[in-house]
Amino acid sequence: MSKYVKQLVADDIAKRLKSVNDAFIVSLVGMDANTGNSLRTVFAEKQINLLVVKNSLAKRALSGTSLAAALGSLDGSCAFCWGASDVVGLAKEIVRLTKDKNFKELKILGGTMDGEALTAEQSVEVSKWPSREEQISLLVGQIVGVGSGLSGQLIGTASAIASQMKQLADKNGDVPAEETTAA
């Protein structure tokens, strides 16, 4: 491939990955075409993008970007995976597929998150974190829990004061009997 063609391909890769900050690098070596297409279909259903690229072209295209950190010591070809609702959801889906017997050739090589390079082990650890949706539900639960506790305490205190006032009134005989039963 001539330098001109390599530069065109590198420019196309850079254009595709321009707005990507978080991605995982996987290996598809040994995967046949039918399995590869099945993998792409599964990824497409989860809104995950997959781009297979030769490492030397990826290094040329991504130099100076946040994804360049992940390409440190890779050899051969690799595939970039990005997308999904968040980086944790992406990691969870990739790890799930690496355990699937249909995609036994799929291996995580590493990744990048917020400009930091991740090893394969760190990438698997990211998949164990709570996803964006889980984090939001935890936060909402904590907010609602405080409000619920506060309202319970306010209602409980007011109810206790009203009960004590009623007992005092009944004891002193200040309130007629028909009013105490109505309250």
N, CA and C atoms as an extended XYZ file, in Angstrom:
549
Properties=species:S:1:pos:R:3:atomname:S:1:resname:S:1:resid:I:1 pbc="F F F"
N         0.853       -1.163        0.000 N   MET     1
C         0.000        0.000        0.000 CA  MET     1
C         0.906        1.236        0.000 C   MET     1
N         0.622        2.171       -0.861 N   SER     2
C         1.441        3.376       -0.954 CA  SER     2
C         1.202        4.293        0.242 C   SER     2
N         2.125        5.210        0.463 N   LYS     3
C         2.000        6.146        1.587 CA  LYS     3
C         0.742        6.994        1.445 C   LYS     3
N         0.418        7.339        0.218 N   TYR     4
C        -0.769        8.160       -0.013 CA  TYR     4
C        -2.037        7.413        0.405 C   TYR     4
N        -2.148        6.153        0.010 N   VAL     5
C        -3.317        5.348        0.355 CA  VAL     5
C        -3.368        5.116        1.867 C   VAL     5
N        -2.195        4.852        2.481 N   LYS     6
C        -2.153        4.673        3.933 CA  LYS     6
C        -2.634        5.927        4.643 C   LYS     6
N        -2.251        7.075        4.131 N   GLN     7
C        -2.675        8.328        4.753 CA  GLN     7
C        -4.179        8.538        4.590 C   GLN     7
N        -4.723        8.165        3.446 N   LEU     8
C        -6.176        8.257        3.241 CA  LEU     8
C        -6.926        7.355        4.226 C   LEU     8
N        -6.431        6.135        4.401 N   VAL     9
C        -7.066        5.204        5.337 CA  VAL     9
C        -6.930        5.730        6.759 C   VAL     9
N        -5.754        6.224        7.109 N   ALA    10
C        -5.528        6.776        8.452 CA  ALA    10
C        -6.444        7.970        8.700 C   ALA    10
N        -6.624        8.807        7.712 N   ASP    11
C        -7.525        9.960        7.855 CA  ASP    11
C        -8.973        9.512        8.062 C   ASP    11
N        -9.372        8.451        7.360 N   ASP    12
C       -10.728        7.927        7.524 CA  ASP    12
C       -10.912        7.359        8.931 C   ASP    12
N        -9.922        6.634        9.424 N   ILE    13
C       -10.000        6.085       10.781 CA  ILE    13
C       -10.085        7.222       11.794 C   ILE    13
N        -9.243        8.237       11.620 N   ALA    14
C        -9.247        9.380       12.536 CA  ALA    14
C       -10.608       10.076       12.516 C   ALA    14
N       -11.209       10.195       11.342 N   LYS    15
C       -12.523       10.837       11.218 CA  LYS    15
C       -13.598       10.020       11.948 C   LYS    15
N       -13.566        8.693       11.806 N   ARG    16
C       -14.556        7.834       12.457 CA  ARG    16
C       -14.434        7.870       13.981 C   ARG    16
N       -13.206        7.966       14.474 N   LEU    17
C       -12.975        7.892       15.909 CA  LEU    17
C       -12.724        9.261       16.536 C   LEU    17
N       -13.029       10.322       15.814 N   LYS    18
C       -12.746       11.687       16.279 CA  LYS    18
C       -13.419       12.009       17.611 C   LYS    18
N       -14.674       11.675       17.761 N   SER    19
C       -15.419       12.053       18.967 CA  SER    19
C       -15.455       10.946       20.021 C   SER    19
N       -14.677        9.894       19.822 N   VAL    20
C       -14.672        8.771       20.758 CA  VAL    20
C       -13.630        9.011       21.842 C   VAL    20
N       -14.057        8.972       23.097 N   ASN    21
C       -13.136        9.126       24.222 CA  ASN    21
C       -12.906        7.821       24.962 C   ASN    21
N       -13.899        6.944       24.957 N   ASP    22
C       -13.822        5.675       25.671 CA  ASP    22
C       -14.028        4.545       24.679 C   ASP    22
N       -13.086        3.612       24.658 N   ALA    23
C       -13.189        2.481       23.740 CA  ALA    23
C       -12.429        1.290       24.318 C   ALA    23
N       -12.766        0.133       23.825 N   PHE    24
C       -12.042       -1.079       24.186 CA  PHE    24
C       -11.460       -1.671       22.920 C   PHE    24
N       -10.289       -2.257       23.069 N   ILE    25
C        -9.626       -2.889       21.944 CA  ILE    25
C        -9.737       -4.393       22.137 C   ILE    25
N       -10.235       -5.057       21.109 N   VAL    26
C       -10.429       -6.497       21.163 CA  VAL    26
C        -9.691       -7.152       20.010 C   VAL    26
N        -9.457       -8.438       20.155 N   SER    27
C        -8.850       -9.234       19.098 CA  SER    27
C        -9.901      -10.163       18.526 C   SER    27
N        -9.933      -10.239       17.211 N   LEU    28
C       -10.855      -11.132       16.516 CA  LEU    28
C       -10.080      -12.178       15.721 C   LEU    28
N        -8.794      -12.332       16.009 N   VAL    29
C        -7.925      -13.236       15.269 CA  VAL    29
C        -8.453      -14.662       15.382 C   VAL    29
N        -8.616      -15.314       14.246 N   GLY    30
C        -9.112      -16.683       14.199 CA  GLY    30
C       -10.608      -16.787       14.019 C   GLY    30
N       -11.304      -15.665       14.022 N   MET    31
C       -12.759      -15.686       13.883 CA  MET    31
C       -13.113      -15.729       12.399 C   MET    31
N       -14.002      -16.662       12.027 N   ASP    32
C       -14.395      -16.740       10.623 CA  ASP    32
C       -15.396      -15.630       10.285 C   ASP    32
N       -15.654      -15.464        9.000 N   ALA    33
C       -16.489      -14.358        8.532 CA  ALA    33
C       -17.917      -14.440        9.071 C   ALA    33
N       -18.498      -15.622        9.109 N   ASN    34
C       -19.876      -15.767        9.593 CA  ASN    34
C       -19.976      -15.398       11.067 C   ASN    34
N       -19.016      -15.833       11.872 N   THR    35
C       -19.017      -15.493       13.287 CA  THR    35
C       -18.808      -13.998       13.470 C   THR    35
N       -17.923      -13.438       12.649 N   GLY    36
C       -17.689      -11.992       12.695 CA  GLY    36
C       -18.948      -11.198       12.388 C   GLY    36
N       -19.694      -11.651       11.398 N   ASN    37
C       -20.953      -10.981       11.068 CA  ASN    37
C       -21.974      -11.134       12.190 C   ASN    37
N       -22.017      -12.307       12.828 N   SER    38
C       -22.916      -12.505       13.967 CA  SER    38
C       -22.542      -11.571       15.109 C   SER    38
N       -21.229      -11.425       15.347 N   LEU    39
C       -20.756      -10.523       16.391 CA  LEU    39
C       -21.152       -9.082       16.076 C   LEU    39
N       -20.989       -8.674       14.850 N   ARG    40
C       -21.384       -7.315       14.456 CA  ARG    40
C       -22.886       -7.098       14.631 C   ARG    40
N       -23.683       -8.114       14.358 N   THR    41
C       -25.132       -8.009       14.545 CA  THR    41
C       -25.475       -7.829       16.021 C   THR    41
N       -24.830       -8.620       16.884 N   VAL    42
C       -25.070       -8.488       18.327 CA  VAL    42
C       -24.661       -7.096       18.800 C   VAL    42
N       -23.502       -6.632       18.330 N   PHE    43
C       -23.038       -5.290       18.697 CA  PHE    43
C       -24.001       -4.214       18.201 C   PHE    43
N       -24.490       -4.365       16.990 N   ALA    44
C       -25.402       -3.362       16.425 CA  ALA    44
C       -26.693       -3.276       17.230 C   ALA    44
N       -27.181       -4.406       17.730 N   GLU    45
C       -28.389       -4.395       18.555 CA  GLU    45
C       -28.177       -3.607       19.842 C   GLU    45
N       -26.956       -3.592       20.340 N   LYS    46
C       -26.623       -2.873       21.575 CA  LYS    46
C       -26.038       -1.487       21.286 C   LYS    46
N       -26.092       -1.065       20.038 N   GLN    47
C       -25.571        0.233       19.591 CA  GLN    47
C       -24.079        0.380       19.881 C   GLN    47
N       -23.350       -0.699       19.629 N   ILE    48
C       -21.902       -0.717       19.796 CA  ILE    48
C       -21.287       -0.764       18.413 C   ILE    48
N       -20.303        0.093       18.189 N   ASN    49
C       -19.601        0.134       16.915 CA  ASN    49
C       -18.341       -0.724       16.990 C   ASN    49
N       -17.982       -1.326       15.867 N   LEU    50
C       -16.799       -2.173       15.783 CA  LEU    50
C       -16.017       -1.775       14.549 C   LEU    50
N       -14.743       -1.485       14.723 N   LEU    51
C       -13.888       -1.104       13.605 CA  LEU    51
C       -12.604       -1.908       13.684 C   LEU    51
N       -12.397       -2.789       12.708 N   VAL    52
C       -11.183       -3.593       12.645 CA  VAL    52
C       -10.150       -2.805       11.848 C   VAL    52
N        -8.944       -2.734       12.407 N   VAL    53
C        -7.914       -1.918       11.787 CA  VAL    53
C        -6.537       -2.499       12.102 C   VAL    53
N        -5.616       -2.308       11.212 N   LYS    54
C        -4.235       -2.719       11.437 CA  LYS    54
C        -3.603       -1.750       12.438 C   LYS    54
N        -2.828       -2.266       13.379 N   ASN    55
C        -2.266       -1.433       14.444 CA  ASN    55
C        -1.428       -0.264       13.936 C   ASN    55
N        -0.617       -0.495       12.903 N   SER    56
C         0.234        0.594       12.415 CA  SER    56
C        -0.618        1.737       11.856 C   SER    56
N        -1.711        1.406       11.189 N   LEU    57
C        -2.608        2.452       10.689 CA  LEU    57
C        -3.337        3.140       11.842 C   LEU    57
N        -3.733        2.357       12.838 N   ALA    58
C        -4.406        2.952       14.001 CA  ALA    58
C        -3.462        3.907       14.731 C   ALA    58
N        -2.212        3.514       14.897 N   LYS    59
C        -1.242        4.376       15.580 CA  LYS    59
C        -1.036        5.675       14.803 C   LYS    59
N        -0.983        5.571       13.483 N   ARG    60
C        -0.823        6.759       12.648 CA  ARG    60
C        -2.056        7.652       12.743 C   ARG    60
N        -3.232        7.054       12.706 N   ALA    61
C        -4.476        7.823       12.689 CA  ALA    61
C        -4.784        8.454       14.037 C   ALA    61
N        -4.416        7.787       15.112 N   LEU    62
C        -4.848        8.228       16.437 CA  LEU    62
C        -3.757        8.909       17.251 C   LEU    62
N        -2.629        9.176       16.651 N   SER    63
C        -1.570        9.848       17.411 CA  SER    63
C        -2.057       11.225       17.861 C   SER    63
N        -1.852       11.503       19.138 N   GLY    64
C        -2.277       12.772       19.696 CA  GLY    64
C        -3.711       12.794       20.206 C   GLY    64
N        -4.413       11.665       20.135 N   THR    65
C        -5.788       11.609       20.647 CA  THR    65
C        -5.820       10.819       21.958 C   THR    65
N        -6.966       10.815       22.600 N   SER    66
C        -7.097       10.084       23.866 CA  SER    66
C        -7.048        8.574       23.654 C   SER    66
N        -7.318        8.098       22.456 N   LEU    67
C        -7.293        6.664       22.184 CA  LEU    67
C        -5.884        6.135       21.929 C   LEU    67
N        -4.934        7.011       21.666 N   ALA    68
C        -3.574        6.585       21.355 CA  ALA    68
C        -2.925        5.852       22.521 C   ALA    68
N        -3.305        6.181       23.740 N   ALA    69
C        -2.708        5.547       24.920 CA  ALA    69
C        -2.953        4.040       24.942 C   ALA    69
N        -4.049        3.590       24.376 N   ALA    70
C        -4.404        2.172       24.417 CA  ALA    70
C        -3.623        1.336       23.413 C   ALA    70
N        -2.968        1.965       22.466 N   LEU    71
C        -2.300        1.230       21.397 CA  LEU    71
C        -0.851        0.900       21.704 C   LEU    71
N        -0.394        1.176       22.902 N   GLY    72
C         1.002        1.039       23.282 CA  GLY    72
C         1.760       -0.134       22.710 C   GLY    72
N         1.471       -1.344       23.129 N   SER    73
C         2.290       -2.500       22.760 CA  SER    73
C         1.516       -3.557       21.978 C   SER    73
N         0.545       -3.148       21.216 N   LEU    74
C        -0.252       -4.111       20.457 CA  LEU    74
C         0.436       -4.469       19.149 C   LEU    74
N         0.254       -5.728       18.730 N   ASP    75
C         0.797       -6.195       17.458 CA  ASP    75
C        -0.328       -6.750       16.602 C   ASP    75
N        -0.121       -6.767       15.292 N   GLY    76
C        -1.106       -7.340       14.385 CA  GLY    76
C        -2.295       -6.431       14.178 C   GLY    76
N        -3.463       -7.053       14.049 N   SER    77
C        -4.679       -6.260       13.858 CA  SER    77
C        -5.488       -6.270       15.137 C   SER    77
N        -6.313       -5.269       15.265 N   CYS    78
C        -7.166       -5.155       16.442 CA  CYS    78
C        -8.495       -4.568       15.996 C   CYS    78
N        -9.418       -4.540       16.905 N   ALA    79
C       -10.719       -3.953       16.615 CA  ALA    79
C       -11.076       -3.006       17.747 C   ALA    79
N       -11.550       -1.833       17.386 N   PHE    80
C       -12.014       -0.849       18.366 CA  PHE    80
C       -13.506       -1.052       18.574 C   PHE    80
N       -13.913       -1.093       19.826 N   CYS    81
C       -15.334       -1.166       20.180 CA  CYS    81
C       -15.672        0.087       20.960 C   CYS    81
N       -16.701        0.799       20.542 N   TRP    82
C       -17.156        1.974       21.266 CA  TRP    82
C       -18.657        2.108       21.072 C   TRP    82
N       -19.244        2.916       21.929 N   GLY    83
C       -20.687        3.137       21.838 CA  GLY    83
C       -21.376        2.693       23.106 C   GLY    83
N       -22.553        2.126       22.983 N   ALA    84
C       -23.421        1.728       24.093 CA  ALA    84
C       -23.821        2.969       24.886 C   ALA    84
N       -24.573        2.766       25.947 N   SER    85
C       -25.065        3.903       26.724 CA  SER    85
C       -23.960        4.549       27.543 C   SER    85
N       -22.991        3.757       27.993 N   ASP    86
C       -21.851        4.277       28.731 CA  ASP    86
C       -20.714        3.272       28.645 C   ASP    86
N       -19.548        3.665       29.139 N   VAL    87
C       -18.368        2.820       29.028 CA  VAL    87
C       -18.514        1.547       29.857 C   VAL    87
N       -19.207        1.594       30.969 N   VAL    88
C       -19.403        0.404       31.791 CA  VAL    88
C       -20.330       -0.583       31.079 C   VAL    88
N       -21.389       -0.071       30.479 N   GLY    89
C       -22.281       -0.932       29.703 CA  GLY    89
C       -21.556       -1.590       28.536 C   GLY    89
N       -20.663       -0.838       27.906 N   LEU    90
C       -19.849       -1.373       26.815 CA  LEU    90
C       -18.963       -2.497       27.332 C   LEU    90
N       -18.297       -2.268       28.445 N   ALA    91
C       -17.420       -3.284       29.025 CA  ALA    91
C       -18.206       -4.527       29.418 C   ALA    91
N       -19.375       -4.334       30.002 N   LYS    92
C       -20.202       -5.473       30.414 CA  LYS    92
C       -20.583       -6.327       29.209 C   LYS    92
N       -20.956       -5.687       28.123 N   GLU    93
C       -21.372       -6.423       26.929 CA  GLU    93
C       -20.193       -7.172       26.305 C   GLU    93
N       -19.039       -6.555       26.235 N   ILE    94
C       -17.866       -7.219       25.653 CA  ILE    94
C       -17.444       -8.407       26.514 C   ILE    94
N       -17.402       -8.226       27.824 N   VAL    95
C       -17.027       -9.330       28.714 CA  VAL    95
C       -18.045      -10.465       28.616 C   VAL    95
N       -19.315      -10.118       28.514 N   ARG    96
C       -20.346      -11.151       28.366 CA  ARG    96
C       -20.113      -11.955       27.092 C   ARG    96
N       -19.766      -11.273       26.010 N   LEU    97
C       -19.564      -11.959       24.735 CA  LEU    97
C       -18.270      -12.777       24.718 C   LEU    97
N       -17.260      -12.361       25.475 N   THR    98
C       -16.027      -13.165       25.525 CA  THR    98
C       -16.284      -14.508       26.203 C   THR    98
N       -17.303      -14.585       27.040 N   LYS    99
C       -17.653      -15.832       27.726 CA  LYS    99
C       -18.613      -16.697       26.906 C   LYS    99
N       -19.143      -16.128       25.817 N   ASP   100
C       -20.073      -16.849       24.954 CA  ASP   100
C       -19.289      -17.842       24.090 C   ASP   100
N       -19.736      -19.090       24.054 N   LYS   101
C       -19.010      -20.117       23.296 CA  LYS   101
C       -19.026      -19.849       21.792 C   LYS   101
N       -19.987      -19.088       21.307 N   ASN   102
C       -20.049      -18.768       19.880 CA  ASN   102
C       -18.955      -17.793       19.464 C   ASN   102
N       -18.442      -17.017       20.412 N   PHE   103
C       -17.432      -15.998       20.112 CA  PHE   103
C       -16.155      -16.263       20.903 C   PHE   103
N       -15.700      -17.525       20.911 N   LYS   104
C       -14.546      -17.895       21.727 CA  LYS   104
C       -13.255      -17.219       21.276 C   LYS   104
N       -13.194      -16.728       20.043 N   GLU   105
C       -11.997      -16.045       19.555 CA  GLU   105
C       -11.910      -14.586       20.023 C   GLU   105
N       -13.021      -14.052       20.497 N   LEU   106
C       -13.067      -12.660       20.961 CA  LEU   106
C       -12.300      -12.521       22.270 C   LEU   106
N       -11.316      -11.640       22.275 N   LYS   107
C       -10.500      -11.410       23.472 CA  LYS   107
C       -10.317       -9.916       23.686 C   LYS   107
N       -10.394       -9.495       24.932 N   ILE   108
C       -10.148       -8.088       25.262 CA  ILE   108
C        -8.650       -7.888       25.374 C   ILE   108
N        -8.134       -6.891       24.661 N   LEU   109
C        -6.712       -6.572       24.713 CA  LEU   109
C        -6.428       -5.380       25.614 C   LEU   109
N        -7.403       -4.530       25.788 N   GLY   110
C        -7.229       -3.330       26.605 CA  GLY   110
C        -8.264       -2.299       26.229 C   GLY   110
N        -7.969       -1.073       26.554 N   GLY   111
C        -8.905       -0.015       26.221 CA  GLY   111
C        -8.421        1.320       26.730 C   GLY   111
N        -9.287        2.290       26.612 N   THR   112
C        -9.006        3.621       27.122 CA  THR   112
C       -10.288        4.201       27.690 C   THR   112
N       -10.134        4.869       28.812 N   MET   113
C       -11.266        5.510       29.460 CA  MET   113
C       -10.799        6.864       29.954 C   MET   113
N       -11.423        7.930       29.485 N   ASP   114
C       -11.048        9.296       29.843 CA  ASP   114
C        -9.574        9.566       29.587 C   ASP   114
N        -9.045        9.031       28.491 N   GLY   115
C        -7.656        9.281       28.116 CA  GLY   115
C        -6.639        8.405       28.827 C   GLY   115
N        -7.084        7.546       29.735 N   GLU   116
C        -6.198        6.642       30.479 CA  GLU   116
C        -6.227        5.262       29.823 C   GLU   116
N        -5.041        4.693       29.604 N   ALA   117
C        -4.962        3.357       29.031 CA  ALA   117
C        -5.386        2.318       30.059 C   ALA   117
N        -6.087        1.302       29.604 N   LEU   118
C        -6.527        0.202       30.453 CA  LEU   118
C        -5.933       -1.095       29.946 C   LEU   118
N        -5.497       -1.945       30.851 N   THR   119
C        -5.064       -3.279       30.467 CA  THR   119
C        -6.295       -4.152       30.291 C   THR   119
N        -6.083       -5.374       29.844 N   ALA   120
C        -7.211       -6.291       29.684 CA  ALA   120
C        -7.869       -6.578       31.030 C   ALA   120
N        -7.058       -6.720       32.075 N   GLU   121
C        -7.601       -6.995       33.407 CA  GLU   121
C        -8.404       -5.798       33.927 C   GLU   121
N        -7.888       -4.599       33.710 N   GLN   122
C        -8.611       -3.401       34.143 CA  GLN   122
C        -9.924       -3.253       33.382 C   GLN   122
N        -9.917       -3.637       32.122 N   SER   123
C       -11.139       -3.571       31.312 CA  SER   123
C       -12.201       -4.502       31.862 C   SER   123
N       -11.784       -5.686       32.311 N   VAL   124
C       -12.730       -6.624       32.922 CA  VAL   124
C       -13.241       -6.061       34.242 C   VAL   124
N       -12.384       -5.388       35.004 N   GLU   125
C       -12.809       -4.758       36.260 CA  GLU   125
C       -13.863       -3.686       36.014 C   GLU   125
N       -13.709       -2.915       34.948 N   VAL   126
C       -14.686       -1.870       34.621 CA  VAL   126
C       -16.063       -2.489       34.401 C   VAL   126
N       -16.091       -3.688       33.864 N   SER   127
C       -17.384       -4.344       33.608 CA  SER   127
C       -18.111       -4.708       34.895 C   SER   127
N       -17.414       -4.721       36.016 N   LYS   128
C       -18.033       -5.056       37.301 CA  LYS   128
C       -18.595       -3.832       38.013 C   LYS   128
N       -18.329       -2.651       37.499 N   TRP   129
C       -18.839       -1.418       38.093 CA  TRP   129
C       -20.328       -1.299       37.801 C   TRP   129
N       -21.050       -0.490       38.592 N   PRO   130
C       -22.464       -0.256       38.252 CA  PRO   130
C       -22.568        0.613       36.989 C   PRO   130
N       -23.509        0.273       36.141 N   SER   131
C       -23.703        1.038       34.907 CA  SER   131
C       -24.298        2.406       35.219 C   SER   131
N       -24.424        3.220       34.216 N   ARG   132
C       -24.972        4.562       34.384 CA  ARG   132
C       -26.384        4.500       34.971 C   ARG   132
N       -27.215        3.615       34.444 N   GLU   133
C       -28.582        3.482       34.926 CA  GLU   133
C       -28.605        3.030       36.384 C   GLU   133
N       -27.722        2.091       36.733 N   GLU   134
C       -27.659        1.617       38.114 CA  GLU   134
C       -27.198        2.725       39.057 C   GLU   134
N       -26.234        3.524       38.608 N   GLN   135
C       -25.750        4.633       39.433 CA  GLN   135
C       -26.856        5.665       39.651 C   GLN   135
N       -27.624        5.961       38.612 N   ILE   136
C       -28.728        6.924       38.742 CA  ILE   136
C       -29.775        6.383       39.710 C   ILE   136
N       -30.100        5.097       39.612 N   SER   137
C       -31.110        4.543       40.517 CA  SER   137
C       -30.607        4.553       41.962 C   SER   137
N       -29.316        4.291       42.181 N   LEU   138
C       -28.757        4.380       43.536 CA  LEU   138
C       -28.858        5.798       44.080 C   LEU   138
N       -28.532        6.777       43.241 N   LEU   139
C       -28.577        8.173       43.653 CA  LEU   139
C       -30.006        8.598       43.979 C   LEU   139
N       -30.945        8.247       43.123 N   VAL   140
C       -32.351        8.593       43.366 CA  VAL   140
C       -32.841        7.928       44.645 C   VAL   140
N       -32.459        6.679       44.864 N   GLY   141
C       -32.841        5.988       46.087 CA  GLY   141
C       -32.308        6.673       47.329 C   GLY   141
N       -31.071        7.169       47.253 N   GLN   142
C       -30.500        7.876       48.395 CA  GLN   142
C       -31.219        9.201       48.640 C   GLN   142
N       -31.558        9.902       47.592 N   ILE   143
C       -32.261       11.180       47.736 CA  ILE   143
C       -33.662       10.957       48.298 C   ILE   143
N       -34.380       10.009       47.735 N   VAL   144
C       -35.740        9.725       48.189 CA  VAL   144
C       -35.722        9.179       49.614 C   VAL   144
N       -34.714        8.387       49.940 N   GLY   145
C       -34.614        7.824       51.287 CA  GLY   145
C       -34.500        8.888       52.354 C   GLY   145
N       -33.716        9.919       52.092 N   VAL   146
C       -33.576       11.012       53.059 CA  VAL   146
C       -34.900       11.741       53.228 C   VAL   146
N       -35.559       12.054       52.146 N   GLY   147
C       -36.852       12.744       52.214 CA  GLY   147
C       -37.906       11.901       52.904 C   GLY   147
N       -37.910       10.622       52.619 N   SER   148
C       -38.875        9.726       53.243 CA  SER   148
C       -38.636        9.633       54.747 C   SER   148
N       -37.385        9.529       55.138 N   GLY   149
C       -37.052        9.486       56.565 CA  GLY   149
C       -37.444       10.759       57.280 C   GLY   149
N       -37.168       11.902       56.631 N   LEU   150
C       -37.505       13.193       57.223 CA  LEU   150
C       -39.018       13.339       57.380 C   LEU   150
N       -39.760       12.987       56.344 N   SER   151
C       -41.223       13.123       56.450 CA  SER   151
C       -41.778       12.172       57.510 C   SER   151
N       -41.224       10.978       57.613 N   GLY   152
C       -41.657       10.049       58.654 CA  GLY   152
C       -41.396       10.594       60.043 C   GLY   152
N       -40.250       11.234       60.220 N   GLN   153
C       -39.935       11.816       61.524 CA  GLN   153
C       -40.856       12.989       61.848 C   GLN   153
N       -41.136       13.822       60.863 N   LEU   154
C       -42.034       14.957       61.089 CA  LEU   154
C       -43.444       14.497       61.411 C   LEU   154
N       -43.932       13.558       60.641 N   ILE   155
C       -45.282       13.046       60.868 CA  ILE   155
C       -45.353       12.325       62.213 C   ILE   155
N       -44.331       11.552       62.530 N   GLY   156
C       -44.303       10.826       63.796 CA  GLY   156
C       -44.292       11.763       64.986 C   GLY   156
N       -43.497       12.823       64.905 N   THR   157
C       -43.431       13.793       65.994 CA  THR   157
C       -44.759       14.515       66.159 C   THR   157
N       -45.326       14.972       65.068 N   ALA   158
C       -46.618       15.676       65.132 CA  ALA   158
C       -47.702       14.750       65.667 C   ALA   158
N       -47.686       13.521       65.251 N   SER   159
C       -48.684       12.559       65.735 CA  SER   159
C       -48.509       12.311       67.224 C   SER   159
N       -47.276       12.208       67.688 N   ALA   160
C       -47.014       11.992       69.115 CA  ALA   160
C       -47.482       13.189       69.934 C   ALA   160
N       -47.226       14.402       69.459 N   ILE   161
C       -47.659       15.611       70.172 CA  ILE   161
C       -49.184       15.674       70.232 C   ILE   161
N       -49.858       15.374       69.115 N   ALA   162
C       -51.328       15.395       69.092 CA  ALA   162
C       -51.891       14.347       70.044 C   ALA   162
N       -51.285       13.184       70.086 N   SER   163
C       -51.745       12.130       70.988 CA  SER   163
C       -51.567       12.538       72.443 C   SER   163
N       -50.439       13.160       72.772 N   GLN   164
C       -50.199       13.609       74.147 CA  GLN   164
C       -51.166       14.714       74.544 C   GLN   164
N       -51.455       15.624       73.613 N   MET   165
C       -52.411       16.702       73.906 CA  MET   165
C       -53.806       16.116       74.165 C   MET   165
N       -54.191       15.115       73.414 N   LYS   166
C       -55.496       14.484       73.582 CA  LYS   166
C       -55.569       13.780       74.932 C   LYS   166
N       -54.485       13.105       75.293 N   GLN   167
C       -54.466       12.421       76.588 CA  GLN   167
C       -54.577       13.420       77.742 C   GLN   167
N       -53.873       14.541       77.626 N   LEU   168
C       -53.953       15.580       78.665 CA  LEU   168
C       -55.359       16.169       78.744 C   LEU   168
N       -55.960       16.412       77.618 N   ALA   169
C       -57.311       16.973       77.588 CA  ALA   169
C       -58.304       15.989       78.178 C   ALA   169
N       -58.175       14.713       77.846 N   ASP   170
C       -59.071       13.698       78.418 CA  ASP   170
C       -58.870       13.589       79.932 C   ASP   170
N       -57.669       13.679       80.369 N   LYS   171
C       -57.345       13.561       81.788 CA  LYS   171
C       -57.897       14.732       82.588 C   LYS   171
N       -57.780       15.933       82.028 N   ASN   172
C       -58.247       17.133       82.716 CA  ASN   172
C       -59.739       17.363       82.518 C   ASN   172
N       -60.343       16.672       81.602 N   GLY   173
C       -61.767       16.824       81.365 CA  GLY   173
C       -62.100       18.125       80.656 C   GLY   173
N       -61.176       18.703       79.898 N   ASP   174
C       -61.395       19.972       79.211 CA  ASP   174
C       -62.228       19.805       77.941 C   ASP   174
N       -62.222       18.633       77.369 N   VAL   175
C       -62.908       18.427       76.106 CA  VAL   175
C       -64.107       17.525       76.370 C   VAL   175
N       -65.306       17.915       75.852 N   PRO   176
C       -66.476       17.050       76.021 CA  PRO   176
C       -66.235       15.699       75.383 C   PRO   176
N       -66.917       14.664       75.852 N   ALA   177
C       -66.703       13.285       75.417 CA  ALA   177
C       -66.961       13.090       73.938 C   ALA   177
N       -67.987       13.773       73.361 N   GLU   178
C       -68.288       13.584       71.944 CA  GLU   178
C       -67.183       14.129       71.049 C   GLU   178
N       -66.462       15.164       71.493 N   GLU   179
C       -65.372       15.686       70.685 CA  GLU   179
C       -64.170       14.766       70.719 C   GLU   179
N       -63.900       14.092       71.790 N   THR   180
C       -62.746       13.187       71.864 CA  THR   180
C       -62.942       11.985       70.986 C   THR   180
N       -64.161       11.504       70.861 N   THR   181
C       -64.378       10.343       70.006 CA  THR   181
C       -64.337       10.736       68.528 C   THR   181
N       -64.729       11.975       68.224 N   ALA   182
C       -64.714       12.429       66.833 CA  ALA   182
C       -63.287       12.675       66.358 C   ALA   182
N       -62.385       13.049       67.244 N   ALA   183
C       -61.007       13.362       66.876 CA  ALA   183
C       -60.305       12.069       66.652 C   ALA   183
